[in-house]
Amino acid sequence: MSQVTATPAKSAAGAKLTPEMSAIVAKFGSAVAPAQYDGLMVTDHSKFIEIATFVRDELKYNQLTNNTATDYIKEGVIEVVNQFTRVPQGGAPLTLKLRVPRPAGNDKTQAVPSLCPLYPGAEFQERETYDMYGVVFEGNPDLRRILMWEGFAGWPLRKDWREAYYEGDTKPFESRWPGGDHKLAEDRVPWEDNINYPPGFDPYSFKPNPDGNIYDSMLAAAPGNGLTGEMAIVEDLNAAELAELKTDEIIVNMGPQHPSTHGVLRMVVKLDGEKVTDLKLALGYLHRNHEKIGERNTWLHNIPYTDRLDYITGIYNEWGYVLGVERMMGLKTTDRVEYLRVITGELTRLASHFWAIGFLLNDLGAFFTPALYFITERDLIIDLLEAVTGSRMMCNYMRFGGVSREFTSAQWALARELAFERLPRTIDELDHFLTENEILKARSIGTGYMPADRSIAYSLTGPCLRAAGVKYDVRRADPYGYYDRFDFDIPVFYNGDVYDRYLVRVQEMRESLKIIQQALNQAEKNSKVGDIQGGKKAYNHRVPAGQCYARVETPKGELGYYLVSDGNQNPYKYHIRSCSYINLNSLKEMTVGQKVADTVVILGSLDIVLGEVDR
C-alpha cells in the first residue's frame, strides 16, 4: 500500500506545534499563536520581519516556497499565508500567517510587511496576491498588478467578486441542474456583452495606463550598471576604457508577439548599446483566472483543469493536486496505482526535457533541426500516454486514490521498449552531438549566471537550481509516491549558467530512465494488474475541513497546491505554486549585464510554459 496518509485533524484551538514552531513561540511569545490546522499566526505584525529573519537565519528556512491569501468573508478577514522550506535539506514547510481586516468594496487591505528584503523570491508572489486579493505589501519594490491590467476594477479572488457572466459561486450551477434547461450566459447579460463597468466609470475621462508606469519606473532607476559580485568587478576594470564612448540608453519591448519569448510574454529591456541594464516582465496576456474556476468546480472537476497549466507536463500537474486531496481525505492508494503514476510521470519528464532542449537549441540559432529530432522522440512517448489515457496532452489520468485506466499488455511492452531500448540510444545520440558542440558551449557557458545562494533566495527550483550546485529535488527532499523505492541520483552542476542547465536536463533524462526501468520491473512483481483504485469510486467528494500544501517535482521545478476545504463539495481555496511563474522572478538578475542577444537564450534555459505562468 502507498505511504500516503491522512493529515491529522487539528482543532480550532490551533495547529500542533513542531519543534521549530515551539522555538518561535519561545522567542516571540504573544506575538505568535498556533493557527487553525497548520502553522503559526503572527498576531503582532510589527514583529513579522523579525520573526521571518529568525526563521531564515536561525531555523535555516532559507527559501520562501509559497505566498498566497485566503478570503474568509464570513469572518471578515483576509489571511496571508507564507510557507518556507529548508534547501537543500527539505522536509515539511514551515507556515507563517497574518490576518488583516477585510475591506469594504474594492478597497485595498491595510499594509502588511513585505518579505522581499529577506527573500527576493517574494516579489512576484506578493504581486500576485496583491493583484488577486488587494493585499498591500509594504516594502515590495514594484507593487503593481501583474496578471490583470492597472485600472482593473476589483480583486478577482475575493469571494464577493463577480464577473459579467457570473452564474453562481459553486458548480453545479442552478441554471443547469436539476431541471436541465439552460440559457446562454451572454443572453442573460444586458447588451450581451462580457464586461462590467465599475460604479462612476466615465469613458470620456478615463485614461488607461495598463502597464502601471512600467517605463517610468525603468527610466527613474538609479544610475549604474546594476551588476553585483564578480561581474561588477570585471565591468569596473573596463570602465576607464569605455569612458570616452557616450551612449544613450533605450527601452525595447521583446514580445508578446515575438516568437522567441516562448509564448505571450513581454520582456521590457533597457539597453546601453548591446548590454542589458534593466529588465521587467509584463505578464497576464493569457490569464483566465484558473484559481477562481478551481474554487467553483467540484473537487473532481479540477483534475482535467490542471492539465491545462503546463500542457507539456499534464500528468505531473494532476499528481500534485490529487496528492493534496488524498492527504486531506485520508485516502490510501494501491501498489499498482503508485507504479503507474511513477511510470507515466517520469515518461512525462522525459518528454518535457526533450522539448526543452530542442527549443533551447532553437533559441541558440540551430533553427528547428534539433527540435524536430527531439519532438519525434517526445511524440513516441505521448503516443503511449494517449493510448493509455485517451488524450495526447490533456490526459485526465489521475483520480483520488487511483488512476483512470490500466496499461494493456501491448502498452506495457511499448513502455519497456521505450525505456530499455529506444530512449537510451536517443539520449546518447543527443549527448554525443550537442554537449561538446563548440557553438553551444560558446553561447551558453557563463551566460545567465546565478550563484547558489541567490538561486535559493529567488525561490528557484528544478533544473535551474540544481545547475547552481544545490542538490534539492522534492522527490528526495519531501518524498511522495514510491520514489523512496528506487535507486536514482539527483544530478547537480556548479556553474549556474545556461550550459549547466542544459547538462542537468540531459543527466536527469538518464535518471528518469533508471526510475522507469525499476518501476516496470517492480510493478510486474509487486502489484496486482487492474488494482487501480484505492477506496471507493465517486463522482462527488466532500473533503473534510482542513488545509494542505502538496508538492511534486515536475520537469521544471516544484509545483505546489495550497488547498483549503470547508467540508463542502468545492474547494474553498485552490492555489497553485507555479514553478514557471516563480522561476521567472530571477530572470532580471540573470540577464542584467548580458548582451541583448543572450536574453532570449537565458529565458529559454528557464523552460517556462505560459499556461502555468499566467494561469
Salt bridges, closest charged atoms under 4 A:
GLU20 OE2 - ARG86 NH1 3.25
GLU50 OE1 - LYS47 NZ 3.87
ASP57 OD1 - ARG56 NE 2.76
ASP71 OD1 - ARG102 NE 2.64
GLU75 OE1 - ARG99 NH1 2.87
GLU79 OE2 - LYS97 NZ 3.69
GLU79 OE1 - ARG99 NE 2.85
GLU128 OE2 - ARG615 NH1 2.76
ASP131 OD1 - ARG145 NH1 2.62
ASP142 OD2 - ARG127 NH1 3.54
ASP142 OD1 - ARG144 NE 2.76
ASP142 OD2 - LYS280 NZ 3.52
ASP160 OD1 - ARG102 NH2 2.83
GLU163 OE2 - ARG296 NH1 2.59
GLU167 OE2 - ARG176 NH2 3.11
GLU167 OE1 - ARG188 NH2 3.49
ASP169 OD1 - ARG162 NH2 3.43
ASP211 OD2 - ARG266 NH2 3.06
GLU235 OE2 - LYS275 NZ 2.78
GLU249 OE1 - LYS270 NZ 3.76
ASP278 OD1 - LYS588 NZ 3.14
GLU291 OE2 - HIS575 ND1 3.24
GLU291 OE2 - ARG615 NH1 3.27
GLU295 OE1 - LYS159 NZ 3.12
ASP310 OD2 - LYS556 NZ 2.94
GLU326 OE2 - ARG341 NH2 2.73
GLU346 OE1 - ARG349 NE 2.96
GLU346 OE2 - ARG475 NH1 3.24
ASP363 OD2 - HIS262 NE2 2.66
GLU377 OE2 - ARG422 NH2 2.71
ASP379 OD1 - ARG392 NH2 3.53
ASP383 OD1 - ARG392 NH1 2.68
GLU386 OE1 - ARG392 NH1 2.90
GLU406 OE2 - ARG336 NE 2.94
GLU421 OE1 - ARG425 NH1 3.73
ASP428 OD1 - ARG510 NH1 2.70
ASP431 OD2 - ARG510 NH2 2.88
GLU436 OE1 - LYS441 NZ 2.89
ASP473 OD2 - ARG466 NH1 3.62
ASP473 OD2 - ARG475 NH2 2.75
ASP478 OD2 - ARG551 NE 3.09
GLU508 OE1 - HIS353 NE2 2.91
GLU508 OE2 - ARG466 NH2 2.65
GLU511 OE1 - LYS514 NZ 3.10
GLU524 OE2 - ARG416 NH1 3.50
GLU553 OE2 - ARG466 NH1 3.06
GLU558 OE1 - ARG551 NH1 3.31
GLU589 OE2 - ARG454 NE 2.88
ASP598 OD1 - ARG443 NH2 3.51
ASP607 OD2 - LYS556 NZ 3.60
